[in-house]
Amino acid sequence: MDNIIITESPSAAILQVIQALINEFDIIDLGSLHYLLGIQITHTSTGLFLSQSKYVEDLLVESEMVDAKPCDTPCLPYNRLLKEDGEPYPNPTVYRSIVGALQYLTFTRPDIAFSVHQVC
């Protein structure tokens, strides 16, 4: 399945593009976009608001961290993680999966990019 997103303020030109695509290809117009690839889209008077709150909630459940204590700064910039520090994570596959999911989360949360980079 291929998806296409066309966004702009409602205008006759957009409606013409959609109709031309419908005439040329076997497509269905699903209307306003609300959720795509883990990103929630909310239409506001000033534009679009992108959020991954459901994605985060699902990730917390998957990683068994729903009850974890939040913090404002998950990683201080002068701290360095070394492979010799601490005990290895018992399941590297799960660790890589969680870290990959966190990398995807940085699209809407650039404030955690440094911390995510450190655990990568």
N, CA, C and O atoms as a MOPAC input file, in Angstrom:
PM7 MOZYME 1SCF
protein

 N      0.84200 1    -1.16500 1     0.00000 1
 C      0.00000 1     0.00000 1     0.00000 1
 C      0.88900 1     1.23000 1     0.00000 1
 O      1.85600 1     1.31000 1     0.75800 1
 N      0.56100 1     2.17500 1    -0.84400 1
 C      1.26600 1     3.44900 1    -0.89300 1
 C      0.33100 1     4.52600 1    -0.38700 1
 O     -0.86900 1     4.50600 1    -0.65800 1
 N      0.89600 1     5.46500 1     0.35100 1
 C      0.11300 1     6.57400 1     0.87000 1
 C      0.69500 1     7.86900 1     0.35100 1
 O      1.89700 1     7.97400 1     0.10800 1
 N     -0.16500 1     8.84900 1     0.18400 1
 C      0.26700 1    10.18500 1    -0.19100 1
 C     -0.47900 1    11.16300 1     0.70000 1
 O     -1.67100 1    11.00500 1     0.96500 1
 N      0.23300 1    12.16000 1     1.14800 1
 C     -0.36700 1    13.18900 1     1.98000 1
 C     -0.26100 1    14.50400 1     1.22200 1
 O      0.82900 1    14.91700 1     0.82900 1
 N     -1.38100 1    15.14900 1     1.02400 1
 C     -1.40600 1    16.46400 1     0.39700 1
 C     -1.93500 1    17.41800 1     1.44700 1
 O     -3.03600 1    17.23200 1     1.96600 1
 N     -1.15800 1    18.43300 1     1.75800 1
 C     -1.58400 1    19.35200 1     2.80100 1
 C     -1.39200 1    20.79700 1     2.35800 1
 O     -0.38100 1    21.16200 1     1.75800 1
 N     -2.36600 1    21.57700 1     2.66500 1
 C     -2.36600 1    23.00500 1     2.43200 1
 C     -3.67600 1    23.51700 1     2.97400 1
 O     -4.57100 1    22.73200 1     3.28700 1
 N     -3.79700 1    24.80600 1     3.08600 1
 C     -5.09200 1    25.35300 1     3.45700 1
 C     -6.09600 1    24.92800 1     2.40000 1
 O     -5.76000 1    24.86100 1     1.21800 1
 N     -7.32300 1    24.64000 1     2.81100 1
 C     -8.31200 1    24.19700 1     1.82100 1
 C     -8.38500 1    25.17000 1     0.64400 1
 O     -8.54600 1    26.37800 1     0.81600 1
 N     -8.26400 1    24.60900 1    -0.54200 1
 C     -8.35100 1    25.44800 1    -1.73200 1
 C     -8.87400 1    24.62000 1    -2.89200 1
 O     -8.85600 1    23.38900 1    -2.85400 1
 N     -9.32800 1    25.29700 1    -3.89900 1
 C     -9.84200 1    24.61800 1    -5.08600 1
 C     -8.72000 1    23.85300 1    -5.78800 1
 O     -8.96500 1    22.79900 1    -6.37400 1
 N     -7.50000 1    24.36900 1    -5.73300 1
 C     -6.37100 1    23.70700 1    -6.39500 1
 C     -6.10900 1    22.32800 1    -5.78200 1
 O     -5.86300 1    21.36700 1    -6.51000 1
 N     -6.15900 1    22.22700 1    -4.47300 1
 C     -5.94900 1    20.93400 1    -3.80900 1
 C     -7.05600 1    19.96300 1    -4.19500 1
 O     -6.78800 1    18.79800 1    -4.48600 1
 N     -8.27700 1    20.42900 1    -4.19900 1
 C     -9.39800 1    19.57200 1    -4.57900 1
 C     -9.25500 1    19.09000 1    -6.02200 1
 O     -9.61500 1    17.95500 1    -6.33400 1
 N     -8.73200 1    19.94400 1    -6.90200 1
 C     -8.50100 1    19.54800 1    -8.28900 1
 C     -7.41800 1    18.47800 1    -8.38500 1
 O     -7.55400 1    17.53400 1    -9.16400 1
 N     -6.35300 1    18.60900 1    -7.61200 1
 C     -5.27700 1    17.61800 1    -7.61100 1
 C     -5.81400 1    16.27400 1    -7.13300 1
 O     -5.53900 1    15.23700 1    -7.73700 1
 N     -6.57600 1    16.29900 1    -6.05200 1
 C     -7.15100 1    15.05500 1    -5.51800 1
 C     -8.07100 1    14.41400 1    -6.55100 1
 O     -8.02000 1    13.20200 1    -6.75900 1
 N     -8.90000 1    15.20900 1    -7.19000 1
 C     -9.82300 1    14.65800 1    -8.18600 1
 C     -9.06000 1    14.10000 1    -9.39100 1
 O     -9.44400 1    13.06600 1    -9.93600 1
 N     -8.00000 1    14.76400 1    -9.80400 1
 C     -7.19300 1    14.26300 1   -10.92400 1
 C     -6.54000 1    12.92700 1   -10.56200 1
 O     -6.46800 1    12.02700 1   -11.39900 1
 N     -6.06600 1    12.79600 1    -9.32800 1
 C     -5.47300 1    11.53500 1    -8.88700 1
 C     -6.51700 1    10.42400 1    -8.84300 1
 O     -6.23800 1     9.28900 1    -9.22800 1
 N     -7.70600 1    10.75000 1    -8.37800 1
 C     -8.79300 1     9.76700 1    -8.32200 1
 C     -9.17200 1     9.31500 1    -9.73100 1
 O     -9.44200 1     8.13400 1    -9.95400 1
 N     -9.19300 1    10.24800 1   -10.67600 1
 C     -9.54000 1     9.91200 1   -12.05900 1
 C     -8.47100 1     9.04000 1   -12.72800 1
 O     -8.78700 1     8.18600 1   -13.55600 1
 N     -7.22200 1     9.26000 1   -12.36700 1
 C     -6.11500 1     8.56300 1   -13.01300 1
 C     -5.76700 1     7.22200 1   -12.35600 1
 O     -5.38900 1     6.26600 1   -13.03400 1
 N     -5.89900 1     7.16800 1   -11.04400 1
 C     -5.48400 1     5.98500 1   -10.29800 1
 C     -6.64200 1     5.44300 1    -9.47400 1
 O     -7.62500 1     6.13800 1    -9.21700 1
 N     -6.50500 1     4.20300 1    -9.07200 1
 C     -7.50800 1     3.57100 1    -8.22600 1
 C     -7.18800 1     3.91600 1    -6.77400 1
 O     -6.56000 1     3.12500 1    -6.07000 1
 N     -7.62000 1     5.10200 1    -6.32400 1
 C     -7.30800 1     5.54900 1    -4.97200 1
 C     -8.58400 1     5.93300 1    -4.24100 1
 O     -9.64800 1     6.11700 1    -4.83300 1
 N     -8.43000 1     6.04300 1    -2.94700 1
 C     -9.52400 1     6.46100 1    -2.08400 1
 C     -9.03800 1     7.65500 1    -1.27500 1
 O     -7.96200 1     7.60500 1    -0.68000 1
 N     -9.81100 1     8.71100 1    -1.24800 1
 C     -9.50300 1     9.87700 1    -0.42000 1
 C    -10.03400 1     9.58800 1     0.98400 1
 O    -11.24400 1     9.47300 1     1.18000 1
 N     -9.13800 1     9.47200 1     1.95000 1
 C     -9.53100 1     9.16600 1     3.31900 1
 C     -9.86300 1    10.41100 1     4.13300 1
 O    -10.16100 1    10.31000 1     5.32300 1
 N     -9.81400 1    11.56400 1     3.51400 1
 C    -10.16800 1    12.79200 1     4.22600 1
 C     -9.01800 1    13.32500 1     5.06000 1
 O     -7.84800 1    13.09900 1     4.75000 1
 N     -9.36400 1    14.02800 1     6.11000 1
 C     -8.35900 1    14.65100 1     6.97300 1
 C     -7.47900 1    13.60600 1     7.64400 1
 O     -7.95000 1    12.55100 1     8.06900 1
 N     -6.21200 1    13.91900 1     7.72700 1
 C     -5.22800 1    13.04000 1     8.33800 1
 C     -5.26300 1    13.21200 1     9.85200 1
 O     -5.26100 1    14.33500 1    10.35800 1
 N     -5.29700 1    12.09300 1    10.56900 1
 C     -5.31400 1    12.14300 1    12.02800 1
 C     -4.17600 1    11.33200 1    12.65600 1
 O     -3.68100 1    11.68700 1    13.72600 1
 N     -3.76100 1    10.24900 1    11.99900 1
 C     -2.72200 1     9.38500 1    12.55900 1
 C     -1.99900 1     8.68000 1    11.41500 1
 O     -2.63800 1     8.08100 1    10.55000 1
 N     -0.67600 1     8.74900 1    11.40800 1
 C      0.10400 1     8.08400 1    10.36300 1
 C      1.48300 1     7.73700 1    10.91500 1
 O      2.18300 1     8.60100 1    11.44200 1
 N      1.86600 1     6.47700 1    10.79000 1
 C      3.19600 1     6.01400 1    11.16300 1
 C      3.59700 1     6.42000 1    12.58400 1
 O      4.73100 1     6.83800 1    12.81900 1
 N      2.66400 1     6.29400 1    13.52100 1
 C      2.95800 1     6.60100 1    14.91200 1
 C      2.90600 1     8.08000 1    15.25100 1
 O      3.23300 1     8.46500 1    16.37400 1
 N      2.50700 1     8.90400 1    14.31800 1
 C      2.43200 1    10.34500 1    14.56500 1
 C      0.97800 1    10.77700 1    14.51300 1
 O      0.28400 1    10.55400 1    13.52100 1
 N      0.52000 1    11.40500 1    15.61100 1
 C     -0.83100 1    11.93500 1    15.66600 1
 C     -0.81500 1    13.35400 1    15.09900 1
 O      0.07600 1    14.14300 1    15.41600 1
 N     -1.79500 1    13.67500 1    14.26400 1
 C     -1.88200 1    14.98600 1    13.64000 1
 C     -3.16300 1    15.65000 1    14.09800 1
 O     -4.25300 1    15.10400 1    13.92700 1
 N     -3.02900 1    16.83000 1    14.68200 1
 C     -4.18200 1    17.59900 1    15.12600 1
 C     -4.21700 1    18.89000 1    14.32600 1
 O     -3.22000 1    19.60900 1    14.24600 1
 N     -5.36400 1    19.17900 1    13.73700 1
 C     -5.53000 1    20.40000 1    12.96400 1
 C     -5.91900 1    21.53000 1    13.91600 1
 O     -6.88200 1    21.41200 1    14.67300 1
 N     -5.16200 1    22.62300 1    13.87000 1
 C     -5.45300 1    23.79100 1    14.70100 1
 C     -5.66300 1    24.99500 1    13.79500 1
 O     -5.46400 1    24.91500 1    12.58300 1
 N     -6.06500 1    26.10300 1    14.38900 1
 C     -6.30000 1    27.31100 1    13.59300 1
 C     -5.00400 1    27.86700 1    12.99800 1
 O     -5.04600 1    28.61100 1    12.01800 1
 N     -3.85400 1    27.51400 1    13.57900 1
 C     -2.57400 1    28.02600 1    13.08200 1
 C     -1.80000 1    27.01500 1    12.25700 1
 O     -0.72000 1    27.32400 1    11.75400 1
 N     -2.33600 1    25.81500 1    12.11000 1
 C     -1.63400 1    24.80800 1    11.31500 1
 C     -1.84400 1    23.41400 1    11.85200 1
 O     -2.92800 1    23.07900 1    12.33100 1
 N     -0.80500 1    22.59800 1    11.77300 1
 C     -0.87100 1    21.22000 1    12.23300 1
 C     -0.02400 1    21.04700 1    13.47900 1
 O      1.05200 1    21.63300 1    13.59100 1
 N     -0.50900 1    20.24000 1    14.42000 1
 C      0.24300 1    19.90100 1    15.62200 1
 C      0.56400 1    18.41500 1    15.53800 1
 O     -0.33800 1    17.58500 1    15.42100 1
 N      1.86100 1    18.07900 1    15.59900 1
 C      2.30300 1    16.69100 1    15.51000 1
 C      2.68200 1    16.19000 1    16.89400 1
 O      3.36300 1    16.88300 1    17.65000 1
 N      2.23700 1    14.98500 1    17.22000 1
 C      2.50200 1    14.40900 1    18.52500 1
 C      2.71000 1    12.90700 1    18.38400 1
 O      2.14200 1    12.26600 1    17.49900 1
 N      3.52500 1    12.36400 1    19.26100 1
 C      3.74000 1    10.92300 1    19.28700 1
 C      3.39400 1    10.36300 1    20.67300 1
 O      4.02200 1     9.40300 1    21.12000 1
 N      2.41200 1    10.94500 1    21.35100 1
 C      2.09000 1    10.52000 1    22.71000 1
 C      1.63600 1     9.06000 1    22.76000 1
 O      2.04500 1     8.32700 1    23.66000 1
 N      0.80700 1     8.62500 1    21.82200 1
 C      0.38200 1     7.22300 1    21.81000 1
 C      1.58400 1     6.32300 1    21.53300 1
 O      1.70900 1     5.25500 1    22.13200 1
 N      2.44900 1     6.73700 1    20.65100 1
 C      3.66800 1     5.98300 1    20.34100 1
 C      4.51800 1     5.81700 1    21.59900 1
 O      5.04900 1     4.73600 1    21.85400 1
 N      4.64500 1     6.88900 1    22.38700 1
 C      5.42500 1     6.84100 1    23.62400 1
 C      4.77000 1     5.90100 1    24.63200 1
 O      5.44500 1     5.09300 1    25.27000 1
 N      3.45700 1     6.01400 1    24.76800 1
 C      2.75100 1     5.13500 1    25.70400 1
 C      2.95000 1     3.66500 1    25.32800 1
 O      3.21100 1     2.83100 1    26.19500 1
 N      2.82800 1     3.35200 1    24.04800 1
 C      3.04700 1     1.97500 1    23.59100 1
 C      4.48300 1     1.52200 1    23.85100 1
 O      4.71300 1     0.37200 1    24.22600 1
 N      5.44600 1     2.41900 1    23.65300 1
 C      6.85500 1     2.10100 1    23.89100 1
 C      7.11900 1     1.85300 1    25.37600 1
 O      7.88200 1     0.95300 1    25.72700 1
 N      6.49500 1     2.64200 1    26.24300 1
 C      6.65100 1     2.43500 1    27.68400 1
 C      6.09700 1     1.08000 1    28.11000 1
 O      6.68900 1     0.39900 1    28.94700 1
 N      4.96600 1     0.69200 1    27.53500 1
 C      4.39300 1    -0.61800 1    27.84600 1
 C      5.32900 1    -1.71900 1    27.36000 1
 O      5.62500 1    -2.65900 1    28.09800 1
 N      5.79400 1    -1.60200 1    26.12000 1
 C      6.67000 1    -2.62000 1    25.53000 1
 C      7.95500 1    -2.79500 1    26.32100 1
 O      8.43900 1    -3.91500 1    26.48900 1
 N      8.51000 1    -1.68400 1    26.80800 1
 C      9.78100 1    -1.74000 1    27.53000 1
 C      9.58900 1    -1.91400 1    29.03600 1
 O     10.55500 1    -1.85800 1    29.79700 1
 N      8.34000 1    -2.12600 1    29.46600 1
 C      8.00000 1    -2.33100 1    30.87400 1
 C      8.48700 1    -1.18500 1    31.75000 1
 O      9.03600 1    -1.39800 1    32.83100 1
 N      8.27200 1     0.05100 1    31.25800 1
 C      8.69600 1     1.24500 1    31.99800 1
 C      7.54400 1     2.20600 1    32.26100 1
 O      7.76000 1     3.40600 1    32.43400 1
 N      6.31700 1     1.68000 1    32.29200 1
 C      5.14500 1     2.53400 1    32.51600 1
 C      5.24200 1     3.25000 1    33.86000 1
 O      4.82200 1     4.40100 1    33.97500 1
 N      5.78200 1     2.59600 1    34.86200 1
 C      5.87700 1     3.18400 1    36.20000 1
 C      7.20000 1     3.88900 1    36.45800 1
 O      7.48600 1     4.26500 1    37.59500 1
 N      8.01500 1     4.07600 1    35.41700 1
 C      9.30900 1     4.73500 1    35.58900 1
 C      9.10600 1     6.19900 1    35.98000 1
 O      8.12300 1     6.83100 1    35.59100 1
 N     10.03600 1     6.71300 1    36.74200 1
 C      9.98000 1     8.10200 1    37.20300 1
 C     10.51900 1     9.02000 1    36.10300 1
 O     11.65200 1     8.83700 1    35.65900 1
 N      9.73300 1    10.00200 1    35.65600 1
 C     10.22600 1    10.91600 1    34.61200 1
 C     11.24800 1    11.90600 1    35.17400 1
 O     11.28200 1    12.16600 1    36.37700 1
 N     12.07000 1    12.44700 1    34.29300 1
 C     13.01400 1    13.48700 1    34.69700 1
 C     13.12600 1    14.50200 1    33.57100 1
 O     12.92300 1    14.17400 1    32.40200 1
 N     13.45000 1    15.73600 1    33.93400 1
 C     13.54200 1    16.80800 1    32.94200 1
 C     14.72300 1    16.62100 1    31.99700 1
 O     14.60500 1    16.87300 1    30.79800 1
 N     15.85700 1    16.18300 1    32.52700 1
 C     17.06100 1    15.99400 1    31.72600 1
 C     17.50700 1    14.55200 1    31.86500 1
 O     18.15900 1    14.20100 1    32.84800 1
 N     17.16400 1    13.69800 1    30.88700 1
 C     17.50000 1    12.28300 1    31.02700 1
 C     18.99000 1    11.97700 1    30.95100 1
 O     19.41700 1    10.89700 1    31.36100 1
 N     19.78300 1    12.90200 1    30.43700 1
 C     21.22600 1    12.65200 1    30.31800 1
 C     21.94700 1    13.99600 1    30.31400 1
 O     21.66600 1    14.85700 1    29.48200 1
 N     22.86300 1    14.16600 1    31.23500 1
 C     23.61700 1    15.41200 1    31.28900 1
 C     24.67400 1    15.42400 1    30.19300 1
 O     25.26900 1    14.38500 1    29.90500 1
 N     24.92400 1    16.59000 1    29.56700 1
 C     25.81200 1    16.64100 1    28.40300 1
 C     27.26600 1    16.28100 1    28.69200 1
 O     27.98900 1    15.90500 1    27.76900 1
 N     27.71600 1    16.38100 1    29.93100 1
 C     29.11000 1    16.06600 1    30.22500 1
 C     29.30400 1    14.61400 1    30.66100 1
 O     30.43900 1    14.19200 1    30.88000 1
 N     28.23800 1    13.85100 1    30.79000 1
 C     28.35600 1    12.42600 1    31.11900 1
 C     28.58200 1    11.62600 1    29.84800 1
 O     27.97400 1    11.89500 1    28.81200 1
 N     29.46900 1    10.63500 1    29.94100 1
 C     29.70800 1     9.75500 1    28.80800 1
 C     29.43400 1     8.31600 1    29.24600 1
 O     29.85100 1     7.89300 1    30.32500 1
 N     28.73700 1     7.58300 1    28.40600 1
 C     28.48000 1     6.17800 1    28.67700 1
 C     29.60500 1     5.35700 1    28.06000 1
 O     29.95300 1     5.54100 1    26.89400 1
 N     30.15600 1     4.46900 1    28.83600 1
 C     31.24100 1     3.61500 1    28.36600 1
 C     30.78100 1     2.16800 1    28.37400 1
 O     30.00900 1     1.76900 1    29.24600 1
 N     31.24200 1     1.38300 1    27.42100 1
 C     30.79800 1    -0.00100 1    27.33900 1
 C     31.28400 1    -0.82800 1    28.52300 1
 O     30.72400 1    -1.89000 1    28.79600 1
 N     32.31100 1    -0.36900 1    29.23200 1
 C     32.81800 1    -1.09400 1    30.39600 1
 C     32.00400 1    -0.81100 1    31.65600 1
 O     32.12800 1    -1.53800 1    32.64100 1
 N     31.17700 1     0.23000 1    31.64200 1
 C     30.38400 1     0.60400 1    32.81500 1
 C     29.16000 1    -0.28500 1    32.95900 1
 O     28.46300 1    -0.55200 1    31.98000 1
 N     28.89900 1    -0.73700 1    34.15600 1
 C     27.67900 1    -1.48100 1    34.43600 1
 C     27.66600 1    -2.87600 1    33.84900 1
 O     28.65800 1    -3.36800 1    33.31300 1
 N     26.50300 1    -3.49200 1    33.97200 1
 C     26.30100 1    -4.84800 1    33.46400 1
 C     25.67300 1    -4.78700 1    32.07100 1
 O     24.85500 1    -3.90400 1    31.81400 1
 N     26.03000 1    -5.69600 1    31.17200 1
 C     25.40000 1    -5.71400 1    29.84400 1
 C     23.90700 1    -6.01400 1    29.95000 1
 O     23.47400 1    -6.76900 1    30.82000 1
 N     23.13500 1    -5.42100 1    29.06300 1
 C     21.70100 1    -5.68500 1    29.02200 1
 C     21.51100 1    -7.14500 1    28.60900 1
 O     22.15400 1    -7.60700 1    27.66600 1
 N     20.63200 1    -7.87700 1    29.30800 1
 C     20.52900 1    -9.31600 1    29.04800 1
 C     20.01900 1    -9.69000 1    27.66100 1
 O     20.29500 1   -10.79300 1    27.18900 1
 N     19.27900 1    -8.79900 1    26.99400 1
 C     18.73400 1    -9.13000 1    25.67900 1
 C     19.06700 1    -8.00700 1    24.68700 1
 O     18.30900 1    -7.04300 1    24.57900 1
 N     20.18400 1    -8.11700 1    23.96400 1
 C     20.59500 1    -7.05400 1    23.03500 1
 C     19.56100 1    -6.75600 1    21.94800 1
 O     19.46100 1    -5.61300 1    21.50100 1
 N     18.79300 1    -7.75200 1    21.51600 1
 C     17.78700 1    -7.53400 1    20.47800 1
 C     16.70100 1    -6.58800 1    20.96400 1
 O     16.29400 1    -5.68000 1    20.23900 1
 N     16.22800 1    -6.79800 1    22.19200 1
 C     15.20600 1    -5.91800 1    22.76700 1
 C     15.77400 1    -4.51700 1    22.94600 1
 O     15.09700 1    -3.53000 1    22.66300 1
 N     17.02700 1    -4.42600 1    23.42000 1
 C     17.67100 1    -3.12500 1    23.60600 1
 C     17.72600 1    -2.35700 1    22.28700 1
 O     17.38200 1    -1.17600 1    22.23700 1
 N     18.15700 1    -3.02500 1    21.22600 1
 C     18.25700 1    -2.37100 1    19.91300 1
 C     16.87900 1    -1.92400 1    19.42000 1
 O     16.74500 1    -0.86000 1    18.81600 1
 N     15.87700 1    -2.72900 1    19.67600 1
 C     14.52100 1    -2.38500 1    19.26600 1
 C     14.03600 1    -1.12700 1    19.98700 1
 O     13.46000 1    -0.23500 1    19.36600 1
 N     14.26800 1    -1.06000 1    21.28300 1
 C     13.84200 1     0.10500 1    22.06600 1
 C     14.61000 1     1.35400 1    21.63300 1
 O     14.02400 1     2.42600 1    21.48400 1
 N     15.92300 1     1.21100 1    21.43300 1
 C     16.73200 1     2.35900 1    21.00700 1
 C     16.29000 1     2.83900 1    19.62200 1
 O     16.22900 1     4.04400 1    19.37900 1
 N     15.98500 1     1.91800 1    18.72300 1
 C     15.47800 1     2.30200 1    17.40200 1
 C     14.16100 1     3.04700 1    17.50300 1
 O     13.93700 1     4.02000 1    16.78300 1
 N     13.29000 1     2.59500 1    18.39300 1
 C     12.01600 1     3.27800 1    18.60200 1
 C     12.24800 1     4.68000 1    19.17000 1
 O     11.53800 1     5.62000 1    18.81500 1
 N     13.23400 1     4.81700 1    20.04500 1
 C     13.56100 1     6.13800 1    20.58700 1
 C     14.11800 1     7.05600 1    19.50500 1
 O     13.84200 1     8.25500 1    19.51000 1
 N     14.89800 1     6.50300 1    18.57800 1
 C     15.41100 1     7.32200 1    17.47900 1
 C     14.25200 1     7.88200 1    16.65300 1
 O     14.27100 1     9.05000 1    16.26400 1
 N     13.25500 1     7.05500 1    16.38900 1
 C     12.09000 1     7.50500 1    15.63200 1
 C     11.34100 1     8.59200 1    16.40500 1
 O     10.76600 1     9.49800 1    15.80200 1
 N     11.34600 1     8.50500 1    17.71700 1
 C     10.65800 1     9.48600 1    18.56000 1
 C     11.29200 1    10.86900 1    18.46500 1
 O     10.61200 1    11.86800 1    18.70500 1
 N     12.56600 1    10.95400 1    18.12600 1
 C     13.23200 1    12.25800 1    18.06100 1
 C     12.70400 1    13.14200 1    16.93000 1
 O     13.04300 1    14.32400 1    16.87400 1
 N     11.87000 1    12.59100 1    16.01700 1
 C     11.26600 1    13.43300 1    14.97800 1
 C     10.41700 1    14.53600 1    15.59600 1
 O     10.43700 1    15.67700 1    15.13500 1
 N      9.67100 1    14.18900 1    16.63900 1
 C      8.81700 1    15.18700 1    17.28300 1
 C      9.34600 1    15.59800 1    18.64600 1
 O      8.77000 1    16.47200 1    19.29400 1
 N     10.44000 1    14.98000 1    19.09300 1
 C     11.03000 1    15.30700 1    20.39200 1
 C     12.53400 1    15.53300 1    20.24800 1
 O     13.32500 1    14.73700 1    20.75400 1
 N     12.94200 1    16.61200 1    19.56000 1
 C     14.38300 1    16.84700 1    19.39300 1
 C     15.10000 1    17.08000 1    20.72400 1
 O     16.32600 1    16.98000 1    20.78800 1
 N     14.35200 1    17.38800 1    21.78800 1
 C     14.96100 1    17.61800 1    23.08400 1
 C     15.59000 1    16.35700 1    23.68000 1
 O     16.41900 1    16.45500 1    24.58500 1
 N     15.20800 1    15.16800 1    23.18500 1
 C     15.80600 1    13.94200 1    23.71200 1
 C     16.86800 1    13.36900 1    22.76600 1
 O     17.40500 1    12.29100 1    23.02200 1
 N     17.16900 1    14.07700 1    21.68600 1
 C     18.10300 1    13.56900 1    20.67900 1
 C     19.47900 1    13.26700 1    21.25800 1
 O     20.06700 1    12.24100 1    20.91700 1
 N     20.00700 1    14.12400 1    22.11800 1
 C     21.32900 1    13.90100 1    22.67600 1
 C     21.34900 1    12.62100 1    23.50800 1
 O     22.25900 1    11.80300 1    23.36800 1
 N     20.35400 1    12.44600 1    24.36900 1
 C     20.29200 1    11.24800 1    25.21800 1
 C     20.14700 1     9.98700 1    24.38000 1
 O     20.79600 1     8.97700 1    24.65600 1
 N     19.30300 1    10.04000 1    23.36400 1
 C     19.09900 1     8.87800 1    22.50200 1
 C     20.39900 1     8.55500 1    21.77100 1
 O     20.75900 1     7.38600 1    21.63100 1
 N     21.09800 1     9.57600 1    21.31000 1
 C     22.38600 1     9.34900 1    20.63400 1
 C     23.37800 1     8.65800 1    21.57800 1
 O     24.14100 1     7.78800 1    21.15700 1
 N     23.36200 1     9.04500 1    22.83200 1
 C     24.29600 1     8.43900 1    23.79800 1
 C     24.01800 1     6.95400 1    23.97500 1
 O     24.96400 1     6.17200 1    24.06700 1
 N     22.76200 1     6.53300 1    24.02600 1
 C     22.48100 1     5.11500 1    24.23200 1
 C     22.64900 1     4.31200 1    22.94000 1
 O     22.74700 1     3.08500 1    22.97800 1
 N     22.68200 1     5.00600 1    21.79600 1
 C     22.95200 1     4.30300 1    20.52900 1
 C     24.40300 1     3.85200 1    20.50600 1
 O     24.84500 1     3.24100 1    19.53300 1

